[in-house]
Amino acid sequence: ITRPSIPTMKTAAKAFLAQALLTLPKARTVASFTPTSLAARRLSSATVSSTNTETMTGSLNDVANFIDSTNASYERLHRDFELQFWGTKMALSGTGYSTEELTRTKGEMEAFLADESKLQQTRDFLKLVPADSDHAKTLKMLERTFGCYIMESEEAQTLRAEATKIEGQLEAARNVLTLGATIDGKFEEMSSVGLRNKVRVDADEDVRKACYEGLSKIGDFVTENGFVELVKVRNRMAKALGYLDFYDYKVTNAEGFGKVALFEILDTLEQGTRPIMEAARKQFAEEKGGDNALEPWNQGFLMAGDVTRRMDPYFPFEKSVEQWGRSFSAMNISYRGATMDLDLLDRKGKYSNGFCHWPQPAWVKPDGSWQPSTTHFTSLADPSAIGSGYTGLTTLMHEAGHAAHFANIAMPSPLFSQERSPTSVAYAELQSMFLDSLVGDADWMAKYAISRDGEAIPWDLVADQIKATHPYKVFALRGMIAVPYFEKALYEMAEEDITAESIKALANKVEMDVQGGLSARPLLSVPHILSDEASCYYHGYVLAEMGVHQTREFFMGRDGFISDNPKVGPTITEAYWAPGNSEPFLGLVENLTGAPLSGKPWVSELEQSVEDVLKEEKENYDATRAKCVDESSSEDIDLDMRIRIVDGDDVLADTAEDGSFLATCKVFEEYVQNRYAKEE
């Protein structure tokens, strides 16, 4: 296997330790792709030299045919797998969806990507084409992609197939696991999302504790139903390929640098924020009545539970699709003809985490025509639950950000716009996290946090949220980095030491070490650790969050605002979205912001006083409310896409049938109101 080179990062990591910020080396800039017809591309390549022979022309035609054939075959295999992924994760009733078919289609797709003859052909063709040609750009991407999947070891190939089988069985069992909590002596069935929501907002400590204990049972279940063996098999596979362990294998393929370099980065953030976390925990206990406030079922509620309940009327989930559309439209974000299926409501059997996948990647075809994306994305909202409107809307903004990103990748192959290796996890998550961060901004809430009666959220309530949460934002950072530290330690365990009990003990130890106490979201309840696509992935959220703060700082410095800024969409489309995985994450951030990726903006926000935050946010809130007085929200919204809002097998609303985006929003709004009014 050809492993990506590891950039020199030790100097940067040491600098961060000294300065409490991270600065990474400048990445090479790759020119943007300009769509051209196949004929024009061939002509351009063929006329590089006036001495080209007919043999060379034939060879260049062979290059184009190879690229076209690879694109077509991958597109088909990718679609087959993604349809199975959606059908099984959403628990659709069709007889064509099954764990066996999911395993088969995934195996066929990965076998295609792991074909050594294709890698050799790619390298041979790279010798024929000009280094700066469009053909070369595509071939280099193919070389990187094939290199991520080819396993020269037959042992590794066998272990890969075994891991896929175990994973499929484990996830199928997890999908039908009955979760809930015993409340007042009676078992109440709830999803993991419902349990977490009650831990955050229920006023009864006994109920919160029962729901926390319900979440903790997920760890018991997964460690007794295949996760132990899955960890062992994943590690054997990675080591058979010459990697340190499975984490090293995953991060190297996704980010282009190994586990050691990654944790040099994360260690600087962990060490730089540990004193902030320790001080915040001490302050929290003093303010909230003692150490009992730090119990995992109490911390979130005592920090913001009351504020969350008071804010709930201003985030009615049935309006979330409309508010997302208005917000993205105001930022000039387009989906370029995409078709999207949105499965937004929680239900039994549905996969317990939001995600966004693409059965049809967007790309520029050989004749220069545009292939729009087809997107499947999901959230887990329960509109009847307090706080679910806010979290559901945030998830919607997040997944819609992913969808916008991948709908705008304008490169000459679908392999530039697929979400697996060598696409950087941090690159993918930066886009969605940047856009979902808007929901917490006072100026965004001033316009979009509107009650069913049409009343805007009052400033005093926004101020109360800031007072309640800002001093403790470090808790979220520590919760985020706990996941990669757990998976790192998990895959570093000696195989003979990996048991159900040792895994559960390790999870508790990491929570205590990194978060200062047990986590309200037990590490073994995090769904990412189970699936191949998302395991050893969470570090991407950390790197992406660094990029989010740096990108926000850039827009605030250049334009003075982000919400409803019409320059945001075109800017991030050109700088972040269009190149796809043709450019490295670090280079994209630096190209836009003018500075290497740094943790300084994130740490600076954590260190900002509550008084300063209130002053800034009050000014932003007032300015937006003044604009809203003169604005009309009656005009329709055009995001250049078709959306279908579904609930499993049922289609609830469809712009193609309803006539417009807002008409579809209205149908969805009425459906939610009627359904949950009946359930209440």
C-alpha positions as CSV (number, residue, x, y, z in Angstrom):
1,I,0.0,0.0,0.0
2,T,1.1,3.5,-0.7
3,R,0.8,5.6,2.4
4,P,0.4,9.4,2.3
5,S,3.4,11.3,3.5
6,I,3.3,12.7,7.0
7,P,3.9,16.5,7.0
8,T,6.4,17.9,9.4
9,M,4.3,19.0,12.3
10,K,6.4,18.6,15.5
11,T,7.6,22.2,15.3
12,A,4.1,23.5,15.0
13,A,2.9,21.4,17.9
14,K,5.7,22.6,20.2
15,A,5.0,26.2,19.2
16,F,1.4,25.7,20.3
17,L,2.5,24.4,23.7
18,A,4.6,27.5,24.2
19,Q,1.9,30.0,22.9
20,A,-1.4,28.2,23.7
21,L,-2.2,28.2,20.0
22,L,-1.6,25.8,17.2
23,T,0.0,26.9,13.9
24,L,0.3,24.4,11.2
25,P,2.6,24.5,8.1
26,K,1.5,26.1,4.9
27,A,0.0,23.7,2.5
28,R,0.5,23.7,-1.3
29,T,-2.1,25.6,-3.2
30,V,-3.9,23.8,-6.0
31,A,-5.5,25.7,-8.8
32,S,-9.2,25.6,-9.1
33,F,-10.7,23.3,-11.7
34,T,-12.3,25.0,-14.7
35,P,-14.9,22.7,-16.3
36,T,-14.2,22.0,-20.0
37,S,-15.6,19.6,-22.5
38,L,-13.9,16.2,-23.0
39,A,-12.9,17.2,-26.5
40,A,-11.3,20.4,-25.3
41,R,-9.4,18.6,-22.5
42,R,-8.1,16.1,-25.0
43,L,-7.2,18.8,-27.4
44,S,-5.4,20.8,-24.7
45,S,-3.4,17.7,-23.7
46,A,-2.6,16.7,-27.3
47,T,-1.3,20.1,-28.3
48,V,1.2,20.6,-25.4
49,S,4.0,19.8,-27.8
50,S,4.0,20.2,-31.5
51,T,6.0,17.0,-31.8
52,N,3.3,14.8,-30.3
53,T,3.0,11.6,-32.3
54,E,-0.1,9.7,-33.2
55,T,0.9,7.2,-30.6
56,M,0.9,9.9,-27.9
57,T,-2.5,11.1,-29.1
58,G,-3.8,7.5,-28.8
59,S,-2.3,7.2,-25.4
60,L,-4.0,10.4,-24.3
61,N,-7.3,9.1,-25.6
62,D,-6.7,6.0,-23.5
63,V,-6.2,8.2,-20.5
64,A,-9.5,9.9,-21.0
65,N,-11.3,6.6,-21.6
66,F,-9.7,5.2,-18.4
67,I,-10.9,8.2,-16.4
68,D,-14.4,8.1,-17.9
69,S,-14.7,4.3,-17.3
70,T,-13.5,4.7,-13.7
71,N,-16.0,7.5,-13.0
72,A,-18.9,5.6,-14.4
73,S,-18.1,2.3,-12.6
74,Y,-17.5,4.1,-9.3
75,E,-20.7,6.2,-9.6
76,R,-22.8,3.0,-10.0
77,L,-21.1,1.1,-7.1
78,H,-21.3,4.1,-4.8
79,R,-25.0,4.6,-5.5
80,D,-25.8,0.9,-4.8
81,F,-24.0,1.0,-1.5
82,E,-25.5,4.4,-0.4
83,L,-29.1,3.2,-1.2
84,Q,-28.5,0.2,1.1
85,F,-27.0,2.5,3.7
86,W,-30.0,4.7,3.8
87,G,-32.5,1.9,3.7
88,T,-30.9,0.0,6.6
89,K,-30.2,3.1,8.7
90,M,-33.7,4.4,8.3
91,A,-35.3,1.0,8.8
92,L,-37.2,1.2,5.5
93,S,-39.6,-1.6,4.9
94,G,-38.6,-2.5,1.3
95,T,-37.5,-6.1,0.9
96,G,-34.4,-5.0,-1.0
97,Y,-32.8,-3.5,2.1
98,S,-30.8,-5.8,4.4
99,T,-27.6,-6.0,6.4
100,E,-26.4,-8.7,3.9
101,E,-27.0,-6.4,0.9
102,L,-25.3,-3.5,2.7
103,T,-22.3,-5.7,3.4
104,R,-22.3,-7.0,-0.2
105,T,-22.5,-3.5,-1.9
106,K,-19.9,-2.1,0.4
107,G,-17.6,-4.9,-0.4
108,E,-18.1,-4.4,-4.1
109,M,-17.4,-0.7,-3.9
110,E,-14.3,-1.2,-1.8
111,A,-13.0,-4.0,-4.0
112,F,-13.2,-1.7,-7.0
113,L,-11.3,1.0,-5.1
114,A,-8.7,-1.6,-3.9
115,D,-8.0,-2.9,-7.5
116,E,-4.2,-2.8,-7.8
117,S,-4.3,-2.9,-11.6
118,K,-6.2,0.4,-11.5
119,L,-3.6,2.0,-9.3
120,Q,-0.8,0.8,-11.7
121,Q,-2.7,2.1,-14.7
122,T,-3.2,5.4,-13.0
123,R,0.6,5.7,-12.3
124,D,1.4,4.7,-15.9
125,F,-0.9,7.3,-17.3
126,L,0.5,10.0,-15.0
127,K,3.8,9.6,-16.8
128,L,2.1,10.5,-20.1
129,V,0.1,13.6,-19.3
130,P,1.4,17.1,-18.5
131,A,1.8,17.6,-14.8
132,D,-0.5,20.7,-14.8
133,S,-3.3,19.3,-16.9
134,D,-6.8,18.5,-15.8
135,H,-6.1,14.8,-16.6
136,A,-3.1,14.9,-14.1
137,K,-5.3,16.5,-11.4
138,T,-7.8,13.7,-11.7
139,L,-5.2,10.9,-11.9
140,K,-3.4,12.2,-8.8
141,M,-6.7,12.1,-6.9
142,L,-7.3,8.5,-8.2
143,E,-3.8,7.6,-7.1
144,R,-4.5,8.9,-3.6
145,T,-7.9,7.2,-3.4
146,F,-6.8,3.8,-4.6
147,G,-3.8,4.0,-2.2
148,C,-6.2,4.4,0.7
149,Y,-8.0,1.1,-0.1
150,I,-5.5,-1.3,-1.6
151,M,-4.4,-4.0,0.8
152,E,-1.5,-5.9,-0.5
153,S,-1.8,-8.3,2.5
154,E,-4.3,-11.1,1.9
155,E,-4.5,-11.4,5.7
156,A,-5.6,-7.8,5.9
157,Q,-8.2,-8.3,3.1
158,T,-9.7,-11.3,5.0
159,L,-9.7,-9.3,8.3
160,R,-11.4,-6.3,6.5
161,A,-14.2,-8.6,5.3
162,E,-14.6,-10.1,8.8
163,A,-14.7,-6.6,10.4
164,T,-17.4,-5.5,8.0
165,K,-19.5,-8.6,8.8
166,I,-19.2,-8.1,12.6
167,E,-20.0,-4.4,12.2
168,G,-23.1,-5.1,10.2
169,Q,-24.4,-7.6,12.8
170,L,-23.6,-5.2,15.7
171,E,-25.3,-2.2,14.0
172,A,-28.4,-4.4,13.1
173,A,-28.7,-5.4,16.7
174,R,-28.2,-1.9,18.0
175,N,-31.0,-0.6,15.7
176,V,-33.5,-2.8,17.4
177,L,-32.3,-2.3,20.9
178,T,-35.0,-1.1,23.2
179,L,-33.9,1.9,25.3
180,G,-35.6,3.9,28.0
181,A,-35.7,4.7,31.7
182,T,-37.6,3.5,34.7
183,I,-39.6,6.5,36.0
184,D,-41.9,6.3,39.0
185,G,-41.5,2.5,38.9
186,K,-42.6,2.2,35.3
187,F,-40.4,1.7,32.2
188,E,-40.7,4.4,29.6
189,E,-39.3,3.6,26.2
190,M,-37.2,6.4,24.7
191,S,-34.5,6.7,22.0
192,S,-31.0,7.7,22.9
193,V,-31.9,11.2,21.7
194,G,-34.9,11.3,23.9
195,L,-32.9,10.1,26.9
196,R,-30.2,12.8,26.3
197,N,-32.8,15.5,25.9
198,K,-34.4,14.6,29.3
199,V,-31.0,14.6,31.0
200,R,-30.6,18.2,29.8
201,V,-34.0,19.6,30.6
202,D,-36.1,17.6,33.0
203,A,-36.6,19.4,36.3
204,D,-36.7,16.2,38.3
205,E,-33.2,14.9,39.3
206,D,-34.5,11.4,39.7
207,V,-35.8,11.4,36.1
208,R,-32.5,12.8,34.9
209,K,-30.5,10.2,36.7
210,A,-32.7,7.4,35.4
211,C,-32.3,8.7,31.8
212,Y,-28.5,8.9,32.3
213,E,-28.5,5.3,33.5
214,G,-30.6,4.4,30.4
215,L,-27.9,5.9,28.2
216,S,-25.2,4.0,30.1
217,K,-26.9,0.7,29.1
218,I,-25.8,1.2,25.5
219,G,-22.2,0.5,26.6
220,D,-23.2,-2.8,28.2
221,F,-25.1,-3.8,25.0
222,V,-22.4,-3.0,22.5
223,T,-19.6,-4.6,24.5
224,E,-21.7,-7.8,24.8
225,N,-22.7,-7.9,21.1
226,G,-19.6,-7.8,19.1
227,F,-17.7,-4.6,19.8
228,V,-14.9,-6.4,21.7
229,E,-14.2,-8.6,18.7
230,L,-14.6,-5.8,16.2
231,V,-11.9,-3.8,18.0
232,K,-9.5,-6.7,17.8
233,V,-10.2,-7.5,14.2
234,R,-9.8,-3.8,13.1
235,N,-6.5,-3.6,14.9
236,R,-5.2,-6.9,13.3
237,M,-6.1,-5.6,9.9
238,A,-4.4,-2.2,10.4
239,K,-1.2,-3.9,11.8
240,A,-1.1,-6.3,8.9
241,L,-0.9,-3.3,6.7
242,G,2.0,-1.8,8.7
243,Y,0.2,0.8,10.7
244,L,0.6,1.3,14.4
245,D,-3.1,0.4,15.0
246,F,-6.6,1.0,13.5
247,Y,-6.6,4.7,14.6
248,D,-3.3,5.3,12.8
249,Y,-4.7,3.6,9.7
250,K,-7.9,5.7,9.7
251,V,-6.3,9.1,10.4
252,T,-3.5,8.6,7.9
253,N,-5.9,7.7,5.1
254,A,-8.3,10.6,5.9
255,E,-6.0,13.4,6.9
256,G,-2.6,12.6,5.3
257,F,-0.7,12.5,8.6
258,G,-0.6,9.8,11.2
259,K,-1.9,9.3,14.7
260,V,1.3,10.5,16.4
261,A,1.2,13.8,14.6
262,L,-2.5,14.2,15.2
263,F,-2.2,13.8,19.0
264,E,0.7,16.2,19.1
265,I,-2.0,18.7,17.9
266,L,-4.7,17.5,20.3
267,D,-2.3,17.4,23.2
268,T,-1.6,21.1,22.8
269,L,-5.3,21.8,22.9
270,E,-5.9,19.4,25.8
271,Q,-3.1,20.9,27.9
272,G,-3.9,24.5,26.9
273,T,-7.5,24.2,28.1
274,R,-7.1,21.9,31.1
275,P,-6.6,24.9,33.5
276,I,-9.7,26.6,32.0
277,M,-11.7,23.4,32.5
278,E,-10.6,22.9,36.1
279,A,-11.4,26.5,37.0
280,A,-14.8,26.2,35.4
281,R,-15.7,23.0,37.3
282,K,-14.7,24.7,40.5
283,Q,-16.7,27.8,39.8
284,F,-19.7,25.7,38.6
285,A,-19.8,23.7,41.9
286,E,-19.5,26.8,44.0
287,E,-22.3,28.5,42.1
288,K,-24.7,25.6,41.8
289,G,-24.6,24.1,45.3
290,G,-21.6,21.8,45.6
291,D,-20.1,18.7,44.0
292,N,-23.5,17.1,43.3
293,A,-23.9,19.8,40.6
294,L,-21.1,18.1,38.7
295,E,-22.9,14.7,38.5
296,P,-23.4,13.8,34.8
297,W,-27.2,14.0,35.1
298,N,-27.1,17.4,36.8
299,Q,-24.4,19.4,35.0
300,G,-26.2,20.2,31.8
301,F,-29.5,20.9,33.4
302,L,-28.1,23.2,36.1
303,M,-26.0,25.0,33.5
304,A,-28.8,25.8,31.1
305,G,-31.9,23.6,31.7
306,D,-34.1,26.5,32.9
307,V,-32.9,28.7,30.0
308,T,-33.5,25.9,27.6
309,R,-37.1,25.5,28.8
310,R,-37.7,29.3,28.5
311,M,-36.2,29.4,25.0
312,D,-38.2,26.4,23.7
313,P,-41.2,28.4,22.5
314,Y,-39.0,30.4,20.1
315,F,-37.7,27.2,18.4
316,P,-40.8,25.4,17.2
317,F,-39.4,22.5,15.2
318,E,-42.2,22.6,12.6
319,K,-40.7,26.0,11.4
320,S,-37.1,24.7,11.2
321,V,-37.1,23.8,7.5
322,E,-38.4,27.3,6.6
323,Q,-35.9,29.0,8.9
324,W,-33.0,27.0,7.5
325,G,-34.1,27.9,4.0
326,R,-34.4,31.6,4.7
327,S,-31.1,31.7,6.5
328,F,-29.1,29.9,3.7
329,S,-30.9,31.9,1.0
330,A,-30.0,35.2,2.7
331,M,-26.3,34.0,2.6
332,N,-26.6,33.3,-1.2
333,I,-26.1,29.5,-0.7
334,S,-27.2,27.4,-3.7
335,Y,-27.7,23.6,-4.0
336,R,-27.1,23.7,-7.8
337,G,-30.1,21.5,-8.8
338,A,-29.7,18.9,-6.1
339,T,-32.4,16.6,-4.9
340,M,-32.7,16.0,-1.2
341,D,-34.5,13.6,1.0
342,L,-34.9,14.9,4.6
343,D,-35.9,12.4,7.3
344,L,-36.1,14.7,10.3
345,L,-38.3,13.1,13.0
346,D,-37.2,10.6,15.6
347,R,-38.8,7.1,15.6
348,K,-38.1,3.6,16.8
349,G,-35.6,1.6,14.8
350,K,-34.0,4.7,13.1
351,Y,-30.3,5.2,13.4
352,S,-29.5,7.2,16.5
353,N,-27.4,10.0,15.0
354,G,-27.9,12.7,12.4
355,F,-25.9,12.1,9.1
356,C,-25.8,13.3,5.5
357,H,-24.8,11.0,2.6
358,W,-24.9,11.2,-1.2
359,P,-26.1,8.3,-3.3
360,Q,-25.3,10.6,-6.3
361,P,-22.2,12.8,-5.9
362,A,-22.1,16.1,-7.8
363,W,-19.5,16.4,-10.5
364,V,-18.7,17.9,-13.9
365,K,-19.2,15.3,-16.7
366,P,-16.7,14.8,-19.6
367,D,-18.9,16.9,-21.9
368,G,-18.8,19.8,-19.4
369,S,-22.4,19.2,-18.3
370,W,-23.3,19.4,-14.6
371,Q,-24.4,16.3,-12.6
372,P,-26.3,17.6,-9.5
373,S,-26.1,15.7,-6.2
374,T,-28.8,13.5,-4.6
375,T,-28.7,13.8,-0.8
376,H,-30.0,11.8,2.0
377,F,-29.9,13.5,5.4
378,T,-31.5,12.9,8.8
379,S,-32.0,14.4,12.2
380,L,-33.8,13.0,15.3
381,A,-36.3,15.6,16.4
382,D,-39.2,15.0,18.8
383,P,-41.2,18.2,18.6
384,S,-43.1,17.4,21.7
385,A,-40.0,17.3,23.9
386,I,-38.7,20.5,25.6
387,G,-35.5,21.6,24.0
388,S,-35.9,19.4,20.9
389,G,-36.7,22.3,18.7
390,Y,-33.3,23.9,19.3
391,T,-31.3,20.8,19.0
392,G,-33.3,19.6,16.0
393,L,-32.8,22.9,14.2
394,T,-29.0,22.9,15.0
395,T,-28.8,19.4,13.6
396,L,-30.7,20.4,10.5
397,M,-28.4,23.4,9.9
398,H,-25.4,21.1,10.4
399,E,-26.5,18.4,7.9
400,A,-27.8,21.0,5.5
401,G,-24.3,22.5,5.6
402,H,-22.9,19.2,4.6
403,A,-25.4,18.9,1.8
404,A,-24.6,22.4,0.5
405,H,-20.9,21.7,0.6
406,F,-21.1,18.4,-1.4
407,A,-23.7,19.9,-3.8
408,N,-21.1,22.5,-4.9
409,I,-18.0,20.4,-5.6
410,A,-17.2,21.2,-9.2
411,M,-14.5,18.7,-10.2
412,P,-14.2,16.2,-13.1
413,S,-14.9,13.0,-11.2
414,P,-17.4,11.9,-8.6
415,L,-14.4,10.6,-6.6
416,F,-13.6,14.3,-5.7
417,S,-17.0,14.6,-4.0
418,Q,-17.4,11.4,-2.0
419,E,-17.1,11.6,1.8
420,R,-14.7,8.7,2.5
421,S,-10.9,8.7,2.4
422,P,-9.0,10.5,1.1
423,T,-11.6,13.3,1.9
424,S,-10.5,14.9,5.1
425,V,-12.9,14.5,8.1
426,A,-11.9,17.9,9.3
427,Y,-12.6,19.4,5.9
428,A,-16.1,17.9,5.7
429,E,-17.0,18.9,9.2
430,L,-15.7,22.5,9.0
431,Q,-18.4,23.3,6.5
432,S,-21.4,22.0,8.5
433,M,-20.1,23.2,11.9
434,F,-19.5,26.7,10.6
435,L,-23.1,26.9,9.4
436,D,-24.7,25.3,12.5
437,S,-22.7,27.8,14.7
438,L,-25.0,30.5,13.5
439,V,-27.9,29.2,15.6
440,G,-26.1,30.3,18.8
441,D,-25.5,33.9,17.5
442,A,-27.7,36.7,19.0
443,D,-28.2,38.3,15.6
444,W,-29.3,35.0,14.0
445,M,-31.8,34.4,16.9
446,A,-33.1,38.0,16.6
447,K,-34.4,37.1,13.2
448,Y,-35.0,33.4,13.2
449,A,-35.9,32.4,16.8
450,I,-39.6,33.2,16.4
451,S,-42.5,31.8,18.4
452,R,-45.6,30.3,16.9
453,D,-47.3,33.6,17.7
454,G,-44.7,35.5,15.6
455,E,-42.8,36.9,18.5
456,A,-39.0,37.2,18.4
457,I,-36.9,35.9,21.2
458,P,-36.4,38.8,23.7
459,W,-32.9,40.1,24.4
460,D,-33.2,39.3,28.1
461,L,-33.6,35.6,27.3
462,V,-30.6,35.6,24.9
463,A,-28.6,37.4,27.6
464,D,-29.6,34.8,30.2
465,Q,-28.4,32.0,27.9
466,I,-25.0,33.8,27.5
467,K,-24.6,34.2,31.2
468,A,-25.6,30.6,31.8
469,T,-23.4,29.0,29.2
470,H,-20.4,31.2,28.2
471,P,-18.3,30.6,31.4
472,Y,-18.6,26.8,30.8
473,K,-18.1,26.5,27.0
474,V,-14.9,24.7,27.8
475,F,-17.0,21.7,28.9
476,A,-18.1,21.2,25.3
477,L,-14.5,21.3,24.1
478,R,-13.4,18.8,26.6
479,G,-16.4,16.5,25.7
480,M,-15.4,16.7,22.1
481,I,-11.7,15.7,22.6
482,A,-12.7,12.9,25.0
483,V,-13.9,10.8,22.1
484,P,-10.6,10.7,20.1
485,Y,-8.6,10.1,23.4
486,F,-10.9,7.2,24.2
487,E,-10.5,5.6,20.8
488,K,-6.8,6.2,20.8
489,A,-6.4,4.4,24.1
490,L,-8.9,1.7,23.0
491,Y,-6.9,0.7,19.9
492,E,-3.6,0.9,21.8
493,M,-4.7,-1.8,24.3
494,A,-3.0,-5.2,24.0
495,E,-5.4,-7.6,22.4
496,E,-5.4,-10.0,25.3
497,D,-6.6,-7.1,27.6
498,I,-9.6,-6.1,25.4
499,T,-12.7,-7.3,27.2
500,A,-16.2,-5.9,27.8
501,E,-15.2,-4.9,31.3
502,S,-11.8,-3.3,30.3
503,I,-13.5,-1.3,27.6
504,K,-16.1,0.1,29.9
505,A,-13.5,0.8,32.6
506,L,-11.4,2.6,30.0
507,A,-14.3,4.8,28.9
508,N,-15.0,5.8,32.5
509,K,-11.3,6.6,33.0
510,V,-11.0,8.8,29.9
511,E,-14.2,10.7,31.0
512,M,-12.7,11.3,34.4
513,D,-9.2,12.3,33.0
514,V,-10.3,14.5,30.1
515,Q,-13.7,15.9,31.3
516,G,-13.0,16.0,35.0
517,G,-15.9,13.6,35.8
518,L,-18.3,11.2,34.2
519,S,-19.9,12.5,31.0
520,A,-23.6,13.2,30.5
521,R,-23.1,11.5,27.1
522,P,-21.3,8.3,28.0
523,L,-18.5,7.6,25.6
524,L,-19.8,4.1,24.7
525,S,-23.2,5.7,23.7
526,V,-21.5,7.7,20.9
527,P,-22.6,6.0,17.7
528,H,-19.5,7.0,15.7
529,I,-17.3,4.4,17.4
530,L,-19.3,1.5,16.0
531,S,-19.4,2.2,12.2
532,D,-16.4,1.9,10.0
533,E,-17.1,5.2,8.3
534,A,-17.3,7.2,11.6
535,S,-14.9,5.3,13.9
536,C,-11.7,7.1,14.7
537,Y,-13.4,10.2,13.2
538,Y,-14.2,12.5,16.0
539,H,-10.8,14.3,16.0
540,G,-12.1,15.8,12.7
541,Y,-14.7,17.7,14.7
542,V,-11.9,19.1,16.9
543,L,-9.8,20.3,14.0
544,A,-12.9,21.5,12.2
545,E,-14.0,23.6,15.3
546,M,-10.6,25.3,15.2
547,G,-11.3,26.0,11.5
548,V,-14.8,27.3,12.4
549,H,-13.5,29.9,14.9
550,Q,-10.8,31.0,12.4
551,T,-13.3,31.2,9.5
552,R,-15.8,33.2,11.7
553,E,-12.9,35.5,12.7
554,F,-12.2,36.0,9.0
555,F,-15.7,37.0,8.1
556,M,-16.2,39.2,11.1
557,G,-12.9,41.0,10.2
558,R,-13.7,41.4,6.5
559,D,-17.5,42.0,6.6
560,G,-18.4,42.7,10.3
561,F,-21.2,40.0,10.3
562,I,-22.0,36.5,9.2
563,S,-25.8,35.9,9.6
564,D,-27.6,37.0,6.4
565,N,-24.3,38.1,4.9
566,P,-24.8,37.6,1.1
567,K,-21.1,37.3,0.6
568,V,-20.8,34.1,2.7
569,G,-22.2,31.7,0.2
570,P,-20.1,32.7,-2.8
571,T,-17.0,33.0,-0.7
572,I,-17.1,29.6,0.9
573,T,-18.3,28.0,-2.3
574,E,-15.2,29.2,-4.2
575,A,-12.7,28.8,-1.3
576,Y,-14.0,25.6,0.5
577,W,-16.6,23.8,-1.5
578,A,-15.7,23.8,-5.2
579,P,-12.3,22.1,-4.9
580,G,-13.6,19.0,-3.2
581,N,-10.8,16.7,-1.9
582,S,-8.3,18.0,-4.5
583,E,-6.8,20.3,-1.8
584,P,-5.7,19.6,1.7
585,F,-7.8,20.9,4.6
586,L,-4.9,22.9,6.1
587,G,-4.3,24.7,2.8
588,L,-8.0,25.5,2.2
589,V,-8.3,27.2,5.6
590,E,-5.1,29.2,5.1
591,N,-6.1,30.1,1.5
592,L,-9.3,31.7,2.8
593,T,-8.3,33.2,6.1
594,G,-4.7,34.2,5.1
595,A,-3.3,32.4,8.2
596,P,-2.3,28.8,9.1
597,L,-4.8,26.9,11.1
598,S,-4.7,28.0,14.7
599,G,-6.4,27.3,18.0
600,K,-6.0,30.9,19.1
601,P,-9.5,32.2,18.0
602,W,-11.1,29.3,19.9
603,V,-9.1,29.8,23.0
604,S,-9.6,33.5,22.8
605,E,-13.4,33.0,22.9
606,L,-13.1,30.8,25.9
607,E,-11.1,33.5,27.7
608,Q,-13.5,36.3,26.8
609,S,-15.4,37.8,29.7
610,V,-19.2,37.4,30.0
611,E,-19.5,41.2,30.1
612,D,-17.6,41.6,26.8
613,V,-19.7,38.9,25.1
614,L,-22.9,40.5,26.3
615,K,-21.9,43.9,25.0
616,E,-21.0,42.6,21.5
617,E,-24.1,40.4,21.2
618,K,-26.5,43.1,22.4
619,E,-25.2,45.4,19.6
620,N,-25.7,42.6,17.0
621,Y,-29.1,41.7,18.3
622,D,-30.4,45.3,18.3
623,A,-29.1,45.9,14.8
624,T,-30.8,42.9,13.4
625,R,-34.1,43.6,15.1
626,A,-34.0,47.1,13.6
627,K,-33.6,45.6,10.1
628,C,-36.4,43.1,10.7
629,V,-38.9,45.9,11.2
630,D,-38.5,47.0,7.5
631,E,-38.2,43.5,6.0
632,S,-40.9,41.3,4.5
633,S,-40.6,37.5,4.8
634,S,-43.4,36.7,2.3
635,E,-41.3,36.2,-0.8
636,D,-40.5,32.6,-1.8
637,I,-37.1,31.0,-1.4
638,D,-35.1,29.5,-4.2
639,L,-32.2,27.3,-3.1
640,D,-32.1,25.7,-6.5
641,M,-33.0,22.2,-5.3
642,R,-35.9,19.8,-4.9
643,I,-36.6,18.6,-1.4
644,R,-38.7,15.7,-0.2
645,I,-39.4,15.6,3.5
646,V,-39.9,11.9,4.5
647,D,-40.6,9.9,7.6
648,G,-39.3,6.4,6.8
649,D,-41.3,5.1,3.9
650,D,-43.8,8.0,3.9
651,V,-43.3,11.2,1.9
652,L,-44.7,14.0,3.9
653,A,-44.0,16.9,1.6
654,D,-42.3,17.5,-1.8
655,T,-41.5,20.7,-3.6
656,A,-42.2,19.0,-7.0
657,E,-45.7,18.3,-5.8
658,D,-46.4,21.3,-3.6
659,G,-45.1,23.9,-6.0
660,S,-42.5,25.8,-4.0
661,F,-40.1,25.6,-1.1
662,L,-42.4,27.6,1.2
663,A,-45.5,25.6,0.2
664,T,-43.5,22.4,1.2
665,C,-42.6,24.0,4.5
666,K,-46.2,24.8,5.1
667,V,-47.3,21.2,4.4
668,F,-44.6,19.9,6.8
669,E,-45.5,22.5,9.5
670,E,-49.2,21.4,9.4
671,Y,-48.2,17.7,9.5
672,V,-46.0,18.2,12.6
673,Q,-48.7,20.2,14.4
674,N,-51.4,17.7,13.7
675,R,-49.3,14.6,14.5
676,Y,-47.9,15.9,17.8
677,A,-51.1,17.5,18.9
678,K,-52.7,14.0,18.6
679,E,-49.8,12.4,20.5
680,E,-50.1,14.9,23.3
